[in-house]
Amino acid sequence: MENKIAVIGAGSWATALAVLLGNKGYCVNVWARDKLQVSDINTFRENRRYLPGVALPSSVTASVNIEEVLENSNLIVFGVPSHAFRETLKLSLPYISTEAAVVNTAKGIEEDGLYRLSEVFSQEAGKERLKQYVVLSGPSHAEEVGQYLPTTVVVASQELAMAEKVQEIFMTEMFRVYTNPDVIGVELGGSLKNIIALGTGIADGLGFGDNTKAALMTRGLAEITRLGIVMGANPLTFAGLAGVGDLIVTCTSMHSRNRRAGMEIGRGKSLEEAVASVKMVVEGIKTTRGAHKLAKKYRVEMPITAQTYAVLFEGLSPRTAVNNLMTRVKTHEVEEVALTKIEWMR
């Protein structure tokens, strides 16, 4: 049991983590729904669909039998999209030991109830099992982890011992892991940066430059922090790996699905056409809808999120959205973030 790890999902990030852990000597069982994908992985020792060119060590195998994958595993890594987390968790819970660490890598908000994924876990598993939950986030493209390029991430849990256990299991000379007790901040940072990446991608597609990108990233971080504060996050978390770190990599890299989708929208494609061109889940789309609702619920001003929402779902032209942002009423910079918590507490 000590050396067995289950990875639930067989996308690019789930596969990269399976490779990482397999190369450390752990026995890693990957679960996928698609029998053809499982057969392909086991036959060719590579996830040719989602992470081509990265060899799987012999200690990594795939299966469609979720009970078999989870049996006697002391660490379970969920690598499914955020919208599939609840359903997949329900399917998995009967086979997950109450002593196992449950590591969630999805970056999103459940749209219907506006729940963070730790809240989804608590609802399905029970509050008493929340001590098992660990969120892993930070600037980490699967393609680069699969190529053994230096990467740093953060893990957060309400139980420090559980976070440290996961830290120890994942750490390698090329994959550095930090711990953070702020589950709310780490989850929100990882989710909301995808909205800003869509926005910077749209700006890139319009042909704007580095100044525009820097402005969107910086002001995007400000509105992420504003919402995070009123939802109970530590504002310092957004200055770390799950905040500015993930924001930088997602807004600037061509590995970023959200940026690529935004670029296609900026070039004139419809939302559906942009998503089809990426050929993988673009988490920021659902997150934009969820964050737009959260901003209204908590009475937090999130202008970039609002304009991105209007472009994606209300037919607003990208150029008009940029003009709307540039011609907003004059305001201060630092004070508006610093006063958010004070105003919320009144």
N, C-alpha and C positions, 0 to 999 in steps of 0.2 A: 504493500500500500504506500510506502514511503516514496517510491520512485514513480508512481503512476499518476499521470496528468491527463485530464480530459479537455479537449478543445471543442466547443460547440459552435459549429459553423465552419465553412471552408472557403471563405472569401480571401482576399489578398492579405489583410491584416491578421486574420486568424491563422493563415498558413505561415506567414512570416514568424509569428510567435511560436508556432509548433516547431518550426525549423530551429529557432533559437533555443528552445527548451530541449529538443531532441539532441542537439549538438552538445548540450551540457550533460548528457547521459541519462536523461529521464525517458521513461517509456511513455510516449504520447499517442493517445488515440483521438482521432479527429472524427467528429460526427457531421454528416451531410445528408440532406434528404434525397439528393439525386444519385440514383444507383450508377448511372453512367459516369458521373463525376468521380464517385468513389472508386469505381473500377479503373478509371483513367489514372487517378492518383497512385493507386497501389501497383498498377502495371508499369507506368512510366517513371515513377518516383519523382513526380513533379506536378504541380498544379498548373497545367498548361492553360487553363481557362482564365485564372485570376492572377497568377504569379509566375509567368513563364520564365524559364532560364534559371530558376532557383532550385537546386537539387534538394530532395528530402532525405535526411539521414535514415538509415535502416530502422531506427527506433521509433519512427513516425509511421503510423498506419491509419487508414480511413475505414469507416464503417457506416452503414445506415441504421444499425441497431443502437439506439440511444442508451438502452439499459446496459448493454455490454460495454459501451464506451465509458459510462459513468461508474460502473461497479468498481468499488474499492479505490476510487480516486480521491486523493487528499487535497487536490487543487483542481478547480474547474474554471476554465477560461471561456467566457461568453464572447464570441466574435461575430454576433449577428447584428443586423441593423437595428436601430432603436425602436422602429415601429414593429419589429418582430420579437422584441425582448420578452414581453409579457407572455405571449403564446408559447414561446420556446421554453421559458422558465417554468411555466405550468407543466409542460411535457417532461421536464427534467427533474423537478423537485422530488418526486417519489423515490428517485435513485441517488439523491445527493445526501451524503452523510452530514449530520449536524455539526461535525467537527471539521469539515472541509472548508477551505478558503474558496470563496466564489468571486472571481475577478471579472468585472464587466469592462469591456473596452469600447462599447458603443458610445457615440457622442451625439446625443439628441434629447428631445423632450417629447414625452408621449402627448400627442396632439389633443386627444379627446378630453382628458382630465387635466392637462397641463402639468403632469407629474414628472419630476426628475426620476431617473431610473432607479435610484436607491429607494424612492418612495414606492415604485412599482414592486421592487423586491420585498419591501416590508409588507405591502398589502397581500402579496401572494404567499410569502413564506412565514409571515408573522413577525411582529416587532422584536420578539425575543431572539430571532435568528439574524437580525440586522448586523450583529457583531461579526458575522461571517463575511459580510459584503465589503469588497474592496473595488474602488474604481481606479483604472489605469488610464492616464491621459498624458498629453504633452506633444511636442513637435516630433512626429515619428512616422514617416512614410514607410509603408510596407516594403516598397521596392529597395529602399536604402538599408533597412534592417536585414533584408534578405541578402544583400551584398556585403554585410558585415561592416558597414560604415558607422563611425562613432555616433551614438544616439543617446539622448538623455530623456527620461520620462519621470512622472511622479505618480505615486500610488497614495490613495487617501482612504481612510477607514475610521469609524468611530472607535475602533479598538486598535491601539498602537501596536500591540503584539501581533495582530493579524496583518497589519500593513508591513511590519518588519519581516514577517515570515515570507510574504510575497516578494518583498525587496530582496531577500536572500536567495530565493529560488530563481529570480529573473536576472540578477546581476551577472554581467560578464565584463571582460576587458573592453568590449565595444558597445555595451548596453548598460548605462549607468542609471540607477533607480534611486530617486529621493522619496521620502515619506512626507505626508502633510495630513493633519487632522481635519482639514476643512473639506468635507465631502461636498457640501453645497457649492462652494467656490470652484472646486475642481470640475464638478459636473457642468456647471453653468459656463465656465470658461471654455471647456472643450466643445460644448454645444453651440454657443452663440458666435464663436469666431467663424463658423461656417457661413453665417449670414454676411459677415463683413467680407469674406472671401468671394462670395457671389458678387457683392458690390464692386470689389476691386477688379474682379474678372470682367464685369460689365464695362467698367472704365477702360480697361485694357482693350476690350473689343471695340470701343468707341475711338480708340487711337490716342487716348490721353497718356500722360507721362508719369514719371516717377513722383513728381510733386503731388499729383492727384492720388496716387496709391498711398503715399506717406500720410496724406491728410485723412483719407478714409480709414486707414489702420489706426491712426492716433485717436481720431474722434470716435472711431468704432470701439476702441478700448475704453474710452470714457463712458459710453452708454452701456457697455457690458458691465462696467464697474458700478454704475448707478443702479442698475437692476439688481446686481448681485448683493449690494449693500442692503437694500430693503428686503431681500429674500433671506438674509441672515448669513451671508458669506463674509469672510475676512477679506477686506479690500487688498491686502498685501498678496493674496493668492493670485490676483490678476496681473501682478508684476512678475510672476514666476512662470514656470514651464507650461502650466495649464492655461495661462492667460496670454501674456505678450509673446511667449515662446511659440505656442501653437498658432497664434495669430500671424506671426511673421512667416512661418513655413507654409501655412495654408494660403496666404494671400500672395505669395511670391513664386511658388513652385508649380511647374507644369505637371507634377505628380498629383496635384490637388484637383479632385473631381469638381469641387465647388467652384474653384477659379475657372476651370476649363468650361464648365457649363455657363458661367457668367460671361465669359468671352464670346461664346456663340450667341448669347442673347444680345450682347452689345453689338455684334456684327449683323443683327437683324433677324436671327432665327427665333421661332416661337419657343416657349418653355418646353413643349413636348419634343420639338426637334433638337433642342440643346441637350436634353436628358438622353435622348436616343443616341446622340453622337458620343456621349461619354461612355455608354454601355455598362455602367455600374450605378449603384445607388448614390444619389446626390443628397446627403443628409440635410444640407442647409435649406432645402425647399420646404420640407415639413417643419423644420425648426423656425423658419421665418414666420410661418402661420402661427406657431405656438408662441413665439416671442412677441409677436404683434398683440396677441391676446393678453399675455402677461404684462406688457407695458400698460395696457388699458386697466387691467385689474389692479396693479400697484401704483397707477398714476405716475409713471416714470416716462420722461421724455426720451424717446429713442428715434431720432430723425432718420438715421441711415437705415435702420430696420423698417421704419414706416415707408420710406421711399422705395426700398427694395421690394417690400410687400406689394406696393402699388404697381411696380413694373411687372412682377411675377403674376399677379392675380387680378389686377384691375385695368390692365391695358395701357398703363402710363408709358410714354416713350422714355427710353433711358436718358436721352439728352434733356428732356424736361425734368426728370428726377434730379439730375446733376444740378441744373439751374435752380431747382427748388432748394437744394441744400446750400448752394452758394449765396442765395439771396435771403436766407432766413434773417430774422431780427437779430441785431447785434447782441452779443453776450460776452461774459467773462469766460476764461478758460478753467483755471484750477478751482476757483471758488464754487463753480456749479457742481463739481463732484464732491468736494469737501462738505458742502452744505446738505447733500442729499440725506445723509443719515440723521442729521439734526432736524431737518424738516419732517422726515418720516416719523420721528419719535415724538413730535409735538402733539 
